[in-house]
Amino acid sequence: MSQSTVSIVAGGAGFIGANLVPRLLEEGRHVLVVDNYSRGSANNLGHIASDPRVTLIQADVSDRAATAETFRRAASIGTVDEVWHLAANSDIPAGVQDSDVDFKDTFRTTFELLRAMREFGVPDLHFASSSAIYGDLGEQSLHESIGPLLPISNYGAMKLASEAQASAAAESFLRRVNLFRFPNVVGVPATHGVLLDFVNKLAATPDVLHVLGDGTQQKAYLHVSDLVAAMLAVRARKVEGKVEVVNIGPTDEGVTVRWIAESVVARVRPQARIAFGQGNKGWVGDVPKFNYSTARLQSYGWTPKLGSAQAIARAIDEIARQQGV
């Protein structure tokens, strides 16, 4: 087998990975996708799962032996020059109920991937972080240099700890670390999130959509196509520093949960009524509203094609079709 340039994508059979892997293949790379299939599935990758340049491994990268074996497989294919770390627990309420979930799936995965990167000499890490690392700072503009960072969910805490671990690794043995902080991402293949939740709720109770919170929660939303394009644009930049921290998101202030609920009902079940809950938080650890600054990303000459409202509208139709509505 001729030597190839290999990307390892941890959590690559999930929502974001399914959109990233085709773009990496376009670069002529071989892609090794490792996923424990807790939410991901080979089906999410569609026809590219059978592409000879794609290697699929079902494994848990929080496990040291499994991660080492994954890297050995990748090294047998070609030169491994980067890891895309997309593996994490994406269910924030689950992490609130059981902190071991985020420790294992969000932080331990980072720790073991970095350990393997050192052992196998893989130089570059691209890490899917989150706006959850900022915590609830009210109306303050959330820019990359703000502090202190005080996350209010275990998910956010373990993402922040992962960023710190990656930063330390950059000082010690990595060539490059990109820390991508993004807000709510929408699109298909949807595996979780408010849009899929609403569509599924209407399938179960067609006459009423029950919404957590009073609907005033307001957040920025990014379509997954824009997210992948932004990450690749940052990765392509030639910079002097070892660690790049960048917020990825739309340029607007987002949309309310009420507007999202009304939009889903209009597309899926126009006759259904909407029943809102109490308070402006959907769950413990939910940040009801934040002002997300993407000025740094814009200064690089990149802006998304879709704003929050456009991203939501497109994703509602995509997810409805995915669910057979």
N, C-alpha and C positions, 0 to 999 in steps of 0.2 A: 504494500500500500504506500503510495506517495505521501510524503509529509504534508500536513495541512496546518493552517492556523486555526486554533480551536478556542471557542468561547464556552465556558461552563455557565449555564443559566440555572441557578438554584431556585426552585419554585417555578420553573419554566413552563409547566403544563397548566398554570393558573391563568387568570384573566389577563394580567399585563404581559406575562411571558408569551402567551399565545399571539399577542400582537408584536412583541419584540423579535421573536425567533425568525419570522419571515424576513425582517429587515436585515438581520445578521447574515442570513443565507444570501441575500442580495449582494453582500460584500464579498462573497466567495469563500466564506468561512465554513468550517464544520462546527456544528453546535451540539454540545452534550447537555441534554436537559435532564436534571435530576429533580424529582418531586416525590413526596410521600403520598400523594393523591388524597390528602385529607379534604381538599377542595378542588384541586386540579384534576385533570383527566387527559389521557392521550387523545380523547375525542375532541378536546378543545383546540388541538393543533390541526385538526382536519387532515387534509391530504398530505401536508408536509411531514406528518408523523412517519410516513413511509419513505420520505426522501432519504437517499443513501448518505447524505451529509448530516443527517440528524441521528443522534444516538440517544435513546430514551432509557433512563434508569429509574426504577422505583426504589427509593431509599430515603432515609431520614437523615438530613445533614446535621442534626443535633447529636447524632451518634458518631463518635470518633472513628471507629473502624469502618463504618459505612462511608464516611466522607473520604477517608484515605483511599478506599477501594475505588470510589468515584474518580478521584484525581489520577489514580493509576490507569484507569480505563481511558481517561482523556489523554494522558501522556502517551499512551500506546497508539493513539490516532495521529498525533502531531504535536506542534508546539502550542502549549496553552499559555496565552498571554493576558487573559482577563477572566474575571468572575463577575457575573451579574447576580447580585444577591437580592432576590425577590421573595424569598421564603420567609413567612411570618404568620402568626395568628392574626387574622383580619377581623375577628369577632371581638370587639372591645368589651361588650358586656360579659362575655365568657371569661375574659381575663380579669375582670373585676371580681367575679364570683370565685375564681381559682387562679391565684397569681402564678402558680406553677405553669400554667398554659403559656403565658407570655415569656416567662423565664426560659422555658424549653424551646418554644417555636420561634420566638423573636430574638432573644439574646443568645441562647446557646448555639443556635444555628450560625450566628455571626462569629462567635468565639471559635467554633470548630472549623469553619471555612477559612478563617484567618490563619489558624494553626496549620491547616493543610497547604495554604498558599505559601507559607514560609518553608514548609518541608519540601514542596515541589518547585519552588522558585517561580511562582506565578506573580507577576509584578503589579497588575492593575485591578482595582476593585471599584465596581459601580454599585452603590448601595441605595436601595429604595427606602428612604426615610419618610418622614411624615410631618405635617403641620402640627400633629399632636404633641410634638416635643416642646412646643412653646407654652402649652397650658392655656389657661383662660386669662388673657390680658385685656379683656374688654375691648375698648375702641382703639387701643394702640395699634399702630401699623406694625405688622409682624415682618420685620426685615431680618436678614441673616446675621446681623451683628447685635441684635437686641439681647438683653439679659437682665436678671438671671432667668434661666429656662426652668420652669416649674410645671412639668406635666401633671395632669390631674387624672390620668388613667395609667394602669399598668402597661398597656400597650405603648403609650407615649414614653413612659419611663424606660422601657426596654429598648425602644428605638433610640432614645438619647444615649443610653449606655452603650449601644452598638456603635453609634457615631464616635463616642469617646474611645472605644476599643480600636476602631478603624484608624482614628487619628494617631493613636499610640503606635499602631503597626506601621503607619506611614513613616514615622520617625525612625523606626527600627529596621524595617526590611522591605516595605513596599515602595514602588516607584511613583504610583499615582492612586489617589482615592477621590472619587466623586461622590458626594453626599447629596442626593436629590431629595428635597423636601417638597412634597406635593399635598394638596388638599384632597377633596373627594374626587375620585376618578370614575367616569361612567362610560358605558359602552358594552360590547359583547366580545367574547362569551362571558356573560354575567354569572358570577358564582355567589355573590352576596351584595348587600347594599340596599339603600332605601328604595330604589326603583324596582328592583327585583322583588323586594319585600311587598311593596304596594301592589304590583301586578299579581303576585301569588295570593295576597289577601283577598283581592277582588275575585279571583278564581274560586276561593273557598267560601266567601260570603258576598255574592254578587250585588246585594242590595245596599251594603254599607262598607265604607273603608275606615277602619279604625287607625288613628294616627297617634303615635306617642308624642306627648307635649301639645302645646296650644297652637302650633303652626307658625309661631313668630321666629323660630330659629332661622338664621340666615347664613348661608355658607357659599363659598366659591366652588364651582364644579368645572372639571376639565375633561374633555373627551380623550379617551385612551389613545387615539391616533395622534393628537397633539402632544400628549405626554411622551410617547415613544420618540417622536420627532425632536422634541426638546432635549431629551436625554442624549440622543445621538449627536445633536448639535454641540452640547457641552463637552461630550467626550472627544469631539473632533478638534476642539480648541487647543492651540499651543500656548501653554502657560508656564510660568517659572515655578510656582508653588507646587507642593506635593498634594495638598488637600484643597479641594474646591467644594464649597457649600453653596447651594443655589436653590432658592424657592422656584418651583415650577407651578404655574397656574394661570388663570385668565387675568385680564387687566381690569375687570369689573369687580364690584363688591358682592357678587353672588345673587342668589335668589332665595326666597323663603320656602320653608317646608309646606306652607299653605299653597303657594303657587305650584309647587311640584305635585302635591296631592290633587289639586284641581286639574292639572295637565294630564296626569295619569288617568284620572276618572274620565276626562273628555275623550281620551284615546281608547280606553279599554272598556269602560262600562258607564256611558253617559248618564244613565238614570240613577246611578248609585249616589247616596248621600255620604257626606264626610263627617265623621265623629271625632272631634279633637279631644285630647286629654288635658291634663292640668300642667301648668308651669311651662317654662321655656327650655327645659331640658328633656330630651327623649329618654335618657338613661344616665346612670352614674358614670361620670367620666366624659359625658358629652359636652362639647364647647358650643354654646348656643349661637354665638355670633363672633366672627373675627374679621379683621381687616388685613388681608394678605398682600404683602408687597412683592411684586415681581420686577421691581425696577432694575435689579442686577441682571436678570435674564434679558430684559429689554435692552439694556446697555450693550449686550452682546449682539444685538441686531436680530433677536428672535421674538416673535409674538405668536400666540395661537391663532389658528384659523377660525375657531369657534369661541364665542363668549359663553358664560355660564348658562344662560337661557337657551342658546342654540345647542349647546352640548347636551343639555337635559332633553330638549325636544327630540333631537336625533336619537339619543339613547333610549328614550321611552319607546319609540317605534321599533328600534332594533331589538329591545328586550321583549316587547310584546310579540314580535315575530318569533323570537327564540322560544318563547313559551307557548307558541301556537295560537296566539290571540289575533 
